[in-house]
Amino acid sequence: MSARLAALAEMVPDGARFADIGTDHALLPVHLVTAGKVRCAVAGDVADGPVRAARRQVREAGLEGLVSVRKGDGLSVLAPGEADTVCLAGMGGTLIVRLLDAAGEVLQGVQTLVLSPQGAEDAVRSWLLKAGFVIDRERLLEEDGIIYTLIRAVRMEAAEAERRNRDLYDASLLAPCVAAVPEELLLEMGPLLVREASALFRRKWEQEAARRERIIAQMKQSDSQEARAKIGQWEAAVRHIREVLQCLPEASTSSS
């Protein structure tokens, strides 16, 4: 497996009833069942090609009795209560949110979400907040020049989830160095990743700040009133990013 899939596998609780949504070749569920980490698995995908590849992978591993490959959109491949741990990885954050929103009663029995959004991480974290999940692990991992975000969130009783999330997104966590960290920035950056302040986290957000500064420069050259109206908002966002980076403790030597 790739380093990214191995890191996702490590986030799956032992003994889980696991579902991998957007499974592609079913490498993750096959690995987890073979290693004895999960009791059983469902590998779901919406496209014919990946479903055929997944079925071949499961058949060659001799796991047809333990890994069920199904074609369908999102969590619709699951019956209510069938899986307690669901992974959605390798897709955009907005798509992850759409699939979770559409899951309905299937999601009620899910206790753990293992997510790796490619973009729109703030939308995913915002959904978790509203849905009563609490992020208990976050990790950045670089593979083939791409920095991936990995998030694990667990379901909690409503009052406990509210308390834990309030602490998690405490805007004073960088005080007194930064007067106030906007919650929307913590949703983008990741509340646990900010606390860890790894070298990879710093590099990711230095690159993001530079990217936004280039966009601001383009906006300033535009005749569009809409673009010019957004300049102040974008400049404030970049200022907050750089303030947070300056405030962070010395980065660890770890790249993940």
N, C-alpha and C positions, 0 to 999 in steps of 0.2 A: 504494500500500500504506500501511497504518498505520505509525506510527513503531515499534511493537513488532515487526511483521513485518519491517520494514527492518533492525532491530537483529538479529533472528534470522538473516536472510539474510547479514548481515555476518560472522556467526560460522561460516558454512559454509565449509569449505576449498575452494580452487579445484580444479577438476577432479574433484570428488567424484561418486560414484554415489550419488544422494541419495534418501531416502525420507521423506515427510512423513506421519506417522501421526496421524489425526484432522484431515485436511486441510481439511475444510469446503469452501470454494470453489476449492481448489487455487491460491490466489493466490501462495503462497510458491514451490512448484515451478515454476509458469509464469514467475514473475519470474526465478528462478535460471537456468532454461534459456534464456530470452530474452536474458538478460544475458551468456550464455556462461560463467557461473561454474561450472556443473555439466555433466557429460557427458550425463546422462539422469536421469530422476526417476520415482519411483512415488508416487502420491497415494492414500492409503488412508483409508477411513472406514467405520464400522460401520453408518451409517444411510443409508437410501435417498435422502432429500432432499439431503444434502450430496454424495453420489456423483453424482446427476443434475446438480447445480450444477457440480461439478468437471468432469464430462465436457463440459458446455456451454462452460465456461471454456477448457478445453484445445482443444476444437474451434474455437472462435472465434479462438484464438491461432494456429491452424494447427500445433499441436505434437503431434498424435496419434501421430507416430512416435517422439517423444522423452519424452513424459510418459504413463505408463500409469496409468489410474485404476482402482482395484480396491475392491470391497466386502469387508470382513472385519474381524475383531476384532484390533486391535493389529498386531503384527508378523507375524501369520499370513498377511498378504497378500504377504509376501516369501518368496522361495526362498533357501536358504542360499547365502551368497556374493554375492547380487544387489546389496546395498547396503553401502557402507563408511561412510556417514554417515546417521544417523537423527535426525529431529526429532520430539519429542513436546511439544506446547505447547497451552495453552488448556484444560488439564484438571487435576484435583487431583493432588497429589503421590502420594497412596496409589494412585490409578489408574495413574499412570506406573510406579510400582514393580510393580504387578500385571502390567502389560503386559510389562515387561522380564523379570520372573520367568518369564512364560509363553512367552518368545520361543524358548527352547531353543537348538538349533544355529544358528538364523538369526542369533543375536547373536554367534556366534563370529567372523564375518567383519567385524563392525562395529568400526571404529577410532575413530569420533568420535560422541558423543551431544550434541545441541543440545536443551536442555530448558528449559521455562518452566512450572514447577509453580505452580498456584494453591492455595497452602496446602500444609502438610506438607512444606516444603522440607527439613526435617531428615531425613525418611524417605528422600527422594531422595538426599541426600548420603551417608547411611548406606549405602544400597544401592551407590552408586558405590565407596565404600571397600571393601566386601566383595567387589565384583565385579572389582577390579583396575583400575578407571578412576581417573584423576587429573584433578581440576578444574584447568584452565589459564586459564579466564576466567570471571568473574562480573560481572554488571551489574544495576543497578536502573534502571528506566525508568518514568516516570509518564505515563499517558495517560488522558484523560477522568476524572481524579481517582482512578485506581487505580494503585497501585505494583506493578509486575511485577518478578519475579526471573527473570533469564536466566542459564543455566549452560551452559558448554561443558566436556565432559570427554573425555579421550583415553585409549585403551587403552595400557598399557605392560607390558613384561615384568615378571613377578611381583616380583622383587627390587627393580627400579627403582621400581615402583609403591609398594611398601611404604616405601622410603626417602623418596620424594617426599611421600607422604601423611603420613608421620611428621613431616616438616618443616612441611607445610601446616597440620597440626593441633597444632603445638607449643603446649602450654598455657602456656608462658612468654612467648608472643609479646608480651604486654602488660606483662610484668614490667619493673621492680619496682612499677609503679603498681597492678597487681592481683596479689595473691598467687598466685592460680590461677584460670584460666578453665576451667570445666568443659567437657569435649569436647562434651557434649550441647548446650551453648549455642553453641559454634562451629558445630556442625552446623545449628543453627537460623539463626544470623546469617550464616553464610557466611565461611569463613576469608579469602578474598581481599577480600570486602566490608568486613570488619573492618579490614584493613590499609589499604584505600583511604579509609575514613572520610569518605565524601561527605556533603554537607548532606542529601541525600535519605535516605541510610542513617540518619543521626541522627534525622530526622523520623519515619521508619518505626518505629524502635525506641522513640522517645519515645511515640508513639501506642500501640505494643504494650504498653509498661510501664503506661501509663495504663489501657488496656483490662483488663489483668490485675489492676490495683489495684481496679477496679470490681467484678470478679468476686470478689476476696477480700472486699470489703465485703459482697457478697451472701451469700457463704459464712458470714460471721460472724453474719448474721441468721438463718441456717438452723438448724432443729432436727435436721437430718440428721447422724448421726455420721460418715458417709462424707465429707460436705462439710467438717466440722470437722477431720477427720483430714488433709485435704489442705491446710489453710491454711498450715501451716509450710513445706510443699514449695513452694507458690506464692509465699509471701513470700520465700523464699530465691532463687527464680528471678528475681523482680523486683529484688531487691537486687543480684544478679549483673549483670543488664542495666544498671542504673543505674551500677554500678561501672565497667563497660566503657565506657559513654558518657562518663563523667567522665575516663577515662584516655586517650581517643582524642586524637590531635593535632588541631590546628585544622582544621575542615572546609574542603574546597575550595569554590570558588564554583559548581562544576558541579552541576547538578541530577540527573545520571545517573551 
